[in-house]
Amino acid sequence: MKIGKKVTKAVLSATLLFGLLSGGSLSATAAKHSDLRVQSAVVNADAHKDFGKIKKSIQTIPSIKEIPYGDGMTFHSEPTNISHPFSSMYSSSGHVDIWNDYGYEEKEFFQSGKGNIYSINKKDDPYIISSNNDYTTRLLVRYPQDPSKFSGRVYVDILNASSGVDLEDTWGRSYDWYMNEGHAYIGITSKTNTVNALKKFDVTRYADLNWKVNGKDENGLFWDMLSQLGSKLRSNSAGDLLGGLEPENVYLTGQSQSGMYLNTYITLFDDILGNSYKGKPMFDGYMNLVGPGTTYVNSGGPQPSTTYSDTSVPYMVIMSEFEHKFANLPGMPGISDMAEYERKPDSSTAKNKFRFYEVAGTPHTDPTLAVIPNSAEIALGNGTGRPPKEYDPGNYESDLNLQIYVNAAQENMHKWATEGVPAPSAEDKWINFNETTTNGKTVYTPKTDEHGNALGGIRAPQMEYPIATYFASRNGLPFESNGSMVFFTADKIAELYPDYDQDYKKPFIKQAQKLLDEGYILQEGFDKLVNYAEEKKGFGGPDAEKIYAIANEKPTKIVEKPFDYEAIGFHQEEPDVAANPHLSHPYNSMLDSVGAVDIWGDYDYTEKEFFLSGNANVYELGKVEGNDVPTIKSGPHDYTNRIIVRMPKDMKDFSGAVYIDILNASNNSDMEDTWRRSWEYYMENGHAYIGITSKNVNVTALKKFDPVRYSDIDWEADKPGVYENGLFWDMLSQLGVALNDKEQSEQILGTKPEFVFLGGQSQSGMYLNTYTNVFQPYLYNAKAKEYMFDGYYNWVGAIPTAIQPTAVIPTANDPSPKSIYKAMGVPTMVVMSQAEFGFKEGAGLFPSYKTKKDQNSEHDIFRLYEVSGAPHSDAISPIIQNNDALVKAGVNPRKYPTSSLPNTIKSDLHIDMFVSGAMQNLYDYAVARKNNPNADPKQYFPAADDKWINVDPATGKFPRDDHGNVIGGIRHPLADNPLATYMVQSDFMTMFSADKLKTLYGTRENWVNKMNASVNQLLIEDLIPQTVADSYKNVIANNPTSWDKK
């Protein structure tokens, strides 16, 4: 009988864990092993009669055969025909060079022998149900090339089968520590599914692997394989595996499913293993990482009821914050129930050396490890490769993992085993859980602090002095084994840690020192934590002071570029400015507009152009992991850029708000897309508009349009004659500084604005995503306790662009932010058309399209609207430049879009009204917050996430009405009262026939009434402003659609 806590319910199955983490089948494996199941059903009343046979099998030394590498083997990221072991470091995703960088050797062996199949009685005692079964399994071995560097330790790792292939999880956690300390490592294949994956990976190399009993795969062979490996390592021939090295101490480890294997193995065999090596233990200690249950004894069952047995050697168990979630899962076929999450008290007695650690904030797995095989290698084995690491907007890969605690646990285990020094206890440091009982089972939920981080547990400095909320389950979902984190905003960081050195770094390192003093980490772990604090992740990174200084620097010079709009006049053909310099005017001037939009006479607005000069850096990403921390690549460099400004002639009519528009470069010249969407809204409400040139191709177009006027524009950085896009970020910040500076804002606008908003459309929306994700820490003035911008807007820009953007869509070689829609401390409004979110049904523009739910917190106010039926762009607008201006700038002229389909014209269902509504919401909230800092954002920003389009699970497509138009989403009046079928991808609509219109609405007046009702409803919901509602009603009243003919 095993001494230890009994679990009366069925414990968590490794089969379940495999299915959940790899997407495999969750059905019980017993069906294909009925012959063994029948035998195991017979309760062996005298199990100890097999004690001698079991011990003899355990002590049997297996045969070993080295399997050589093919000639010319080297590092590779794609499949190769050269024979090599699966999971060789030659195929590691991070190209970990153990040979040259660490002086290590790697070899693969086949281990062959004979093994028993076991079952257990009610006391969890094993007995033999099938004996002398031939087997061959594989071992992956790494050890120091220089014998003098060998520590004498061997760590045997039960390779994890949860992904359908052998994964070296303990090696992944500790490879750097193992090799720096001179320890040897052996991974042993643990399950039939991974044996079959090895055969798929290389059918020739792994042809001799054999895990079959009576012609069927049998997992129950593993226990004797593991024991006999231990006997080999304890024998005089251990050097056969280790290049002649003779081990002094052998430890057994396993993570996740393999940790559950370890628990099962100990429960069944530890009392036999305890004196199997010359009267001494086979293994000097055990370490279980995040394995909260047991597994089947054989392929047909059963499972032990004891999870953690008492052992005379150190038994270390380390749990993350995640494992309690396994108990929340429902029962599955073949499993009567899930295990309750079990804790066992620490003990230091001679027969019960046990430690149980819980590290708060940490996830179950770490997908970032450099030693994990590349995806192409994995795909050869399991057919799928590594699933992509997908994180919700604002979530990043967690930087709080178990590695440094695992290394310390192994070192403490060794000292306990060899010196008798007990490992530090953590029984008083378990995570604080709320406990509830559901269907007779205890369910745990961590108690959290004001930041959403778990209380209790072993406390990493990241948890004591957080810069983020840590989710042990990715994106905060109920069951995702990878963790994630959401970084705090700059204002929250400033509130928590006014002084980086005194309030953050010093206490952070003090907490790390406490962990070192208490023995929970080693010196290498302490050094890593100190380095983490010095990276200043939440504070802008190692270059924070320099980046902040230049991002908050005023432009060194602002020069107006005047023009006489009355003398120039509206035109469709550009004047010869070389011959008539007085006719020089800005590119994008309303004088060039195809609709001759008279902002001067009809709206009492004016238009100006300015050149802004200053200093800007070029940045790069990737030097600091996580949080998209930028570092300076070069600079500062001198620059001169241009802005175009429109504002009321009489600033008494100024609303106080200025909207900065990142001019779109998608057609290789400045495009005022936000102005195009909302020019009437701006002028009817007294807002100012500023467009800023954003890309090198736009600079080239300006210089072609008017070489003299734009001769001073300068975007050169490291390469003479080459315009550097990476300069734009500081140009943008410094425009924000200028508008917040009284003198410079008066130079541009004649007055200092009360509110400044920033945004862009399409490619420019992507620029905004990158700017906000990367530069958020530098946009907050801690002394003034205010942000540079009062809010952000993004129209149809679904992804970030690169930090040094070249192409519209970043390539694999263009480092771009790892997340999107980061919390900004001020509101962010996003409006997407069906063209972007259409990827939900496989037809959108952006495969990586992501959504973020409504946020209404002090530090994160966010909305994302999805407008059904709307296309990405609108090619028709009266404010677009005339074709002659485009051609003069070196851009292709616009052609009026036509379709060959009958009754098909350009769509008139667009997102424009919702764009104006979002900008009005930003303005109204800013005004309210000025008067009341605690203004409730829910009163000013309509809910959005309850109106997203969901894909029909039966068809994989959006639900559509009888006309072929999408149902749901934010509803344009034409979506509810259509005149056509709207073809989003092509931006066309096929008009209904007159007969169909009469059938639908009866009369035109009825349609007008329905449209007006829809507009009124949008107005009630605050999705559109009053001025837009009035304007659109006027459009409806004068709609030219004929109801008497096609």
JOJO-V302201 format. One record per backbone hydrogen bond with DSSP energy under -0.5 kcal/mol. NH is the residue of the N-H (numbers start at 1). CO is the residue of the C=O. Records with the same first field share a line. If there is no record, write none. Layout:
NH = CO, CO
This chain:
2 = 123
4 = 2
5 = 308
7 = 305
8 = 6
17 = 13
18 = 14
19 = 15
20 = 16
21 = 17
22 = 18
23 = 19
24 = 18
32 = 29
33 = 30
34 = 31
37 = 33
38 = 34
39 = 35
40 = 36
41 = 37
42 = 38, 39
43 = 41
45 = 43
47 = 44
49 = 46
50 = 47
51 = 48
54 = 50
55 = 51
56 = 52
57 = 53
58 = 54
59 = 55
60 = 56, 57
62 = 60
63 = 112
65 = 110
67 = 108
68 = 66
70 = 83
73 = 70
76 = 90
88 = 85
91 = 88
92 = 89
93 = 372
94 = 370
95 = 92
97 = 95
98 = 96
101 = 97
102 = 97
104 = 98
105 = 143
107 = 141
109 = 139
110 = 65
111 = 137
112 = 63, 110
113 = 135
115 = 133
117 = 130
119 = 127
121 = 125
124 = 121
126 = 268
127 = 119
129 = 117
130 = 117
133 = 115
134 = 132
135 = 113
136 = 210
137 = 111
139 = 109
140 = 187
141 = 107, 139
142 = 185
143 = 105
145 = 103
146 = 103
147 = 145
149 = 146
150 = 147
151 = 182
154 = 249
155 = 184
156 = 154, 251
157 = 186
158 = 156, 253
159 = 157, 188
160 = 167
163 = 165
164 = 161
167 = 160
169 = 167
172 = 168
173 = 169
174 = 170
175 = 171
178 = 174
179 = 175
180 = 176
181 = 177
182 = 178
183 = 178
184 = 153
185 = 142
186 = 155
187 = 140
188 = 157
189 = 138
195 = 191
196 = 192
197 = 193
198 = 194
199 = 195
200 = 196
201 = 197
202 = 198
206 = 202
207 = 204
209 = 206
210 = 136
213 = 216
216 = 213
218 = 211
221 = 218
222 = 219
223 = 220
225 = 221
226 = 222
227 = 223
228 = 224
229 = 225
230 = 226
231 = 227
232 = 228
233 = 229
234 = 230
235 = 231, 232
238 = 235
240 = 237
241 = 238
242 = 238
244 = 239
245 = 242
247 = 245
248 = 152
249 = 152
251 = 154
252 = 285
253 = 156
254 = 287
255 = 158
256 = 289
258 = 255
260 = 256
261 = 257
262 = 258
263 = 259
264 = 260
265 = 261
266 = 262
267 = 263
268 = 264
269 = 265
270 = 266
272 = 269
273 = 269
274 = 270
275 = 272
276 = 273
277 = 280
278 = 276
279 = 275
280 = 277
282 = 273
284 = 250
285 = 250
286 = 314
287 = 252
288 = 316
289 = 254, 287
290 = 288, 318
292 = 290
294 = 12
295 = 260
297 = 302
301 = 298
304 = 295
307 = 5, 305
309 = 307
310 = 3
314 = 284
315 = 353
316 = 286, 314
317 = 355
318 = 288
319 = 317, 357
321 = 362
325 = 322
326 = 323
327 = 324
328 = 325
329 = 326
332 = 335
335 = 332
347 = 354
349 = 352
352 = 349
353 = 311
354 = 347, 352
355 = 315
357 = 317
359 = 319
360 = 358, 458
362 = 359
363 = 400
364 = 472, 481
365 = 481
369 = 366
372 = 369
374 = 91
377 = 374
378 = 374
379 = 375
380 = 376
381 = 377, 378
382 = 378
383 = 379
390 = 388
391 = 389
393 = 851
394 = 820
395 = 392
396 = 485
398 = 483
401 = 399
405 = 402
406 = 402
407 = 403
408 = 404
409 = 405
410 = 406
411 = 407
412 = 408
413 = 409
414 = 410
415 = 411
416 = 412
417 = 413
418 = 414
419 = 415
420 = 415, 416
421 = 415
422 = 420
429 = 426
430 = 427
432 = 455
433 = 431
434 = 445
435 = 433
436 = 443
438 = 436, 441
441 = 438
443 = 436
445 = 434
447 = 432
449 = 453
452 = 449
455 = 447
457 = 430
458 = 358
460 = 458
463 = 460
464 = 460
465 = 461
469 = 486
470 = 468
471 = 469, 484
472 = 470
474 = 480, 482
476 = 473
477 = 474
483 = 365
484 = 471
485 = 396
486 = 469
487 = 485
488 = 467
493 = 489
494 = 490
495 = 491
496 = 492
497 = 493
500 = 498
503 = 499
504 = 499, 500
505 = 500
506 = 501
508 = 504
509 = 505
510 = 506
511 = 507
512 = 508
513 = 509
514 = 510
515 = 511
516 = 512
517 = 513
518 = 514
519 = 515, 516
520 = 515
521 = 515
526 = 522
527 = 523
528 = 524
529 = 525
530 = 526
531 = 527
532 = 528
533 = 529
534 = 530
535 = 531, 532
536 = 532, 533
537 = 532
539 = 536
540 = 537
541 = 536
544 = 541
547 = 543
548 = 544
549 = 545
550 = 546
551 = 547
552 = 548
553 = 550
555 = 734
556 = 613
557 = 613
559 = 611
561 = 609
562 = 560
565 = 563
568 = 564
569 = 565
571 = 591
577 = 575
580 = 576
583 = 580
584 = 581
589 = 586
592 = 589
593 = 590
594 = 880
595 = 878
596 = 593
598 = 596
599 = 597
602 = 598
603 = 598, 599
604 = 600
605 = 599
606 = 647
608 = 645
610 = 643
611 = 559
612 = 641
613 = 557
614 = 639
616 = 637
618 = 634
620 = 631
622 = 629
629 = 626
631 = 620
633 = 618
634 = 618
637 = 616
639 = 614
640 = 714
641 = 612
643 = 610
644 = 691
645 = 608
646 = 689
647 = 606
649 = 604
651 = 649
653 = 650
654 = 651
655 = 686
658 = 755
659 = 688
660 = 658, 757
661 = 690
662 = 660, 759
663 = 661, 692
664 = 671
668 = 665
671 = 664
673 = 671
676 = 672
677 = 673
678 = 674
679 = 675
682 = 678
683 = 679
684 = 680
685 = 681, 682
687 = 682
688 = 657
689 = 646
690 = 659
691 = 644
692 = 661
693 = 642
698 = 695
699 = 695
700 = 696
701 = 697
702 = 698
703 = 699
704 = 700
705 = 701
706 = 702
710 = 706
711 = 708
713 = 710
714 = 640
717 = 722
720 = 718
722 = 719
723 = 721
724 = 715
725 = 723
727 = 724
728 = 725
729 = 726
731 = 727
732 = 728
733 = 729
734 = 730
735 = 731
736 = 732
737 = 733
738 = 734
739 = 735
740 = 736, 737
741 = 737, 738
745 = 741
746 = 742
747 = 743
748 = 744
749 = 745
750 = 745, 746
751 = 745
753 = 751
754 = 656
755 = 656
757 = 658
758 = 791
759 = 660
760 = 793
761 = 662
762 = 795
764 = 761
766 = 762
767 = 763
768 = 764
769 = 765
770 = 766
771 = 767
772 = 768
773 = 769
774 = 770
775 = 771
776 = 772
778 = 775
779 = 776
781 = 786
782 = 780
785 = 781
786 = 781
788 = 779
790 = 756
791 = 756
792 = 827
793 = 758
794 = 829
795 = 760
796 = 794, 831
798 = 796
801 = 766
803 = 815
805 = 802
810 = 808
814 = 811
815 = 813
817 = 801
825 = 859
827 = 790
828 = 861
829 = 792
830 = 863
831 = 794
832 = 865
834 = 867, 870
835 = 870
836 = 833
837 = 833
838 = 834
839 = 836
840 = 837
841 = 838
842 = 839
843 = 838
845 = 835
846 = 836
847 = 845
849 = 846
855 = 862
857 = 860
861 = 826
862 = 855, 860
863 = 828
865 = 830
867 = 832, 865
868 = 866, 970
870 = 867
871 = 909
877 = 875
880 = 877
882 = 592
884 = 572
885 = 882
886 = 882
887 = 883
888 = 884
889 = 885
890 = 887
891 = 886
899 = 904
904 = 901
905 = 989
907 = 987
910 = 908
914 = 911
915 = 911
916 = 912
917 = 913
918 = 914
919 = 915
920 = 916
921 = 917
922 = 918
923 = 919
924 = 920
925 = 921
926 = 922
927 = 923
928 = 924
929 = 925
930 = 926
931 = 927
932 = 928
935 = 932
937 = 935
939 = 936
940 = 937
941 = 937
942 = 940
947 = 944
948 = 945
952 = 957
953 = 951
955 = 952
956 = 952
957 = 952
959 = 950
961 = 965
964 = 961
967 = 959
970 = 866
972 = 970
975 = 972
976 = 972
977 = 973
981 = 990
982 = 980
983 = 981, 988
984 = 982
987 = 983
988 = 983
989 = 905
990 = 981
991 = 903, 989
992 = 979
997 = 993
998 = 994
999 = 995
1000 = 996
1001 = 997
1002 = 997, 998
1003 = 1001
1007 = 1003
1008 = 1004
1009 = 1005
1010 = 1006
1011 = 1007
1012 = 1008
1013 = 1009
1014 = 1010
1015 = 1011
1016 = 1012
1017 = 1013
1018 = 1014
1019 = 1015
1020 = 1016
1021 = 1017
1022 = 1019
1023 = 1018
1024 = 1018
1029 = 1025
1030 = 1026
1031 = 1027
1032 = 1028
1033 = 1029
1034 = 1030
1035 = 1031
1036 = 1032
1037 = 1033
1038 = 1034
1039 = 1036
